[in-house]
Amino acid sequence: MDGPGRLAEYVWKRRTELGLSRPQVRDRGGPSIPTLKDIEEGTTRTVSATTLGKLDAALDWEPGSAADVLRGGTPKPRRTNDGVASLGPDGVAVALRVVLDLLGISRELDTIAREMKDARLEDLARRLAVALRPMYGEYVTRLFEENKRENGALSPVYAVFSELLDEPAGSDDEDGKERLYRRWLAGREIDADQSLLAEFEARFSRRQL
């Protein structure tokens, strides 16, 4: 895997490990959302020293870590004042059942809040949905990519996530475009021009490297 491809993998894994959305990475001093998206998807071939420094700061890496990744090395977690690494494991495996349970609870809470017309409960439901989105969004996309790679459009996992696939999708914003990509992975017909389809093909191909 080349430098940009390695950086894409390490940045995505670290962001997921920290439980951060792209806007949260930006707010921690990281690169802009479009720049971070390009880095994670491997579509940018050149990353400036300034951007690499922003990645180190936002992802709690030691200075120079992102540049090391580009050169074939591995990033180092930032250490606390007492010399102990600030984080432990590189990640935590989440079972499919757990993801589905969390999504089910979120939807049930949203339904109850709307039925009760309780503004505070509706706000809580919204915040829970926002908090879960980085986890299940990235999780489901990677899961769909793996299943397309192994089973094409016939994997039963698509039926499990049918409700997510039925959500409104469009290319006008990042979330809508991501939902379109998941539909494409599942073999569903999507309203997309040739340039967007080519972008999806290229993104999927990079994930197989």
N, C-alpha and C positions, 0 to 999 in steps of 0.2 A: 504494500500500500504506500502511495506517495505521501509527501509531506502534508498537503492540504487534506488528503483523505484521512490521515492519522489525526490531524487537528480536529477535523469534523467529528470523529468518533470520541476523542477525549473530551472535547468541549461538551458534546451532548451528554455523555455519561456523567460528567462532573455536575452539569446543571441539574440533571435528573437526581443525582445523589443528594444534592443540596435542597431539592424540592423547589427549585426556582422556575418561574415562568420567564419568558424572554423580556417582558417589561421589567420584571424584578431584577434581572441581570443588568439591564440598562440603568435602573435606579440605583444600583450598587456601584456605579461608576464604570460599567461595562460599555461595549460598543452599542450603537443604535440597533433597533430591532431589525431593520432590513440587512444591516451588515452581519449581525449575529445569525440571522436566518441563512444568509449566503455561506457563512463559514460552516454551519452545521450541515448544510446540504452539499458542501464541497463544490459549490459553483464558482467560488472565487479562487484564483490561482496565486494571487499576490496579497499578502496581509502586511500592512505597515507595522513598523516598530511601535507606533503609538497604540494601534489596535491590540497588538500582542500584550502590551503593558496593561491595557484596560481589561483584557481577559484575565490576566494574573490577579488583578485587584478584585474584580467582581466574583471570581470563582475561588477565592481564598487559596491561591497558589503562590508559592515563593516567586519573587521576581525572576524573570527569565525562563519560567517553566514553559509558557506557551511557545516561545522561540525554540526551546529544547525539543518540544514535540515535533515541530516542523523539521528539525534536523535528525529525527529518528530516536530521540530520547523519551523520557517519561517525566510528567510533571511532579512536582513535590508539593504536598499540602503545606500551607503556611503554618508556622509554628507559633505557639503562644510564648509569652515572656519567660516561662519556666522551662522552655525547651521541649515541651511535650507537644506532639502533633495535635492540631485542633480537631481533627476528625479521625474516625476509626476505619471501619470497612469501606471498600470502594463502592458498595451498593448493597441493596437488600432485595432479594427475590420476592416478588409479589404474585401469589397464586391467582389464576384466572377467577376462581370462585370469590376471592376477596374483592377484586376489582368490581365484579358484578354485584356483590352485596352492597358495596359502597354506592354504586350508581343507583341501585334500587332504593336505598335509603334516601338518597338525595332527591330522587323523583317523588317519592312518597311524601317527604317533608314539603316539597314545593306544592304538591296537590292539596295537602291539608291546609297549608298557609293560604292558598287561593280560596279554598272553600270557606275558611273561617274569616277571610278578609282581614287578617291580622297583619298590619304593616311591619311590626317587629319580627314576626315569624317569617314573613316574606323576605325581609332583609337577611335574616339568618340563612334561609334556604338559598338565596342568591350567593351569599358569601361562601357557603359550603360548595356550591356548584363551581364557583370560581377557583376555590382552593383545590378541588379535585381535578379540574381540567388539565393542568400540566401533567399530572400523573397518568390519567387514563388516555388523554389525547396522544401523548408520545408512546405510551404502552401499546395502545390499539394500533397505531400506525406501524410500529415495528412488528407487532404480531401479524398484521395483515401482510406486510412485506415478506415475512418468513413463510407464511402459509401460501402466498402466491408463488414463491420460489419452489416450495415443496409440492404443492397440490394444485397450482393454477387457480381457477375460479370455482373449484368444486369443494373446497374445504368447508366442513361443517361449522368452523369457527365463525364464518360470516353470518350464519343463521343466529348464533348466540348474540351477536352484536347488531341484529337487524334494526333495532330501534335507533342506534347511533347512525346507521347508514341511511335511515329515513329522515334524518334531520335536514332542514333547509340548507342548501349549499350553493355557493357561487364564488366566482373568482375576484370579487370586488374587495374582499378583505382577507387577511391572513387565515383566520379561523375557517371562513367559508371555503377558501382554496384548499385547506388541509382536508376538509370533509369531502371535497371533490376528489382529491387524491385517494382517499380511502375507498370511495365508491369505485374508482378506476381499478384499484387493486383487487376489489371484490368481483370485478368483471361486469359491473353494472353500466348501463348506458348513462353518459353524462353529457351535459351541454357545454362543450369545450371546443375551441378552435384548434387548428393543427399545431400552432406554436405551443399551446398549453399541453397538448397531448405529448408533444416531443419533449417538453420539460419534464413531464411525469416519467416518460420512458428513460430519460437520462438520469433522473434521480434514482429510479429503481435500479438501473444498471450499476450506479455507483455503490449502492448498498450491497451488491453482490461481489465487490472486489475484496 
